[in-house]
């Protein structure tokens, strides 16, 4: 089920996924 959800995220919501990755990346920078 998680694999299916991940497949949907990568195929249909790439922009949202990229924004999430950017957000996590900037949070990581803020913690350092």
NULUMSE-815484 format. One record per residue (C-alpha): residue in three letters; x negated, y, z negated. Coordinates in Angstrom, 2 decimals. Example, Ala and Ser with C-alpha at 12.3 -4.5 7.8 and 13.67 -1.06 7.14 Angstrom:
% NULUMSE-815484
<"ALA", <-12.30, -4.50, -7.80>>
<"SER", <-13.67, -1.06, -7.14>>
//
This chain:
% NULUMSE-815484
<"UNK", <0.00, 0.00, 0.00>>
<"UNK", <-2.82, 2.41, -0.85>>
<"UNK", <-4.53, 1.52, 2.41>>
<"UNK", <-1.36, 2.33, 4.32>>
<"UNK", <-1.02, 5.69, 2.54>>
<"UNK", <-4.65, 6.46, 3.31>>
<"UNK", <-4.11, 5.57, 6.96>>
<"UNK", <-1.15, 7.97, 7.10>>
<"UNK", <-3.20, 10.72, 5.45>>
<"UNK", <-6.11, 10.31, 7.87>>
<"UNK", <-3.89, 10.08, 10.95>>
<"UNK", <-1.08, 12.56, 10.29>>
<"UNK", <-2.44, 15.00, 7.72>>
<"UNK", <-6.12, 15.55, 8.62>>
<"UNK", <-5.91, 19.29, 7.95>>
<"UNK", <-4.43, 18.78, 4.48>>
<"UNK", <-7.08, 16.12, 3.80>>
<"UNK", <-9.85, 18.52, 4.88>>
<"UNK", <-8.45, 21.27, 2.67>>
<"UNK", <-8.40, 18.86, -0.27>>
<"UNK", <-12.02, 17.86, 0.36>>
<"UNK", <-13.05, 21.52, 0.59>>
<"UNK", <-11.21, 22.28, -2.65>>
<"UNK", <-12.97, 19.43, -4.45>>
<"UNK", <-16.30, 20.54, -2.98>>
<"UNK", <-15.88, 24.10, -4.20>>
<"UNK", <-14.80, 22.86, -7.62>>
<"UNK", <-17.99, 20.81, -7.75>>
<"UNK", <-20.01, 23.93, -6.93>>
<"UNK", <-18.23, 25.87, -9.66>>
<"UNK", <-19.06, 23.23, -12.26>>
<"UNK", <-22.78, 23.43, -11.51>>
//
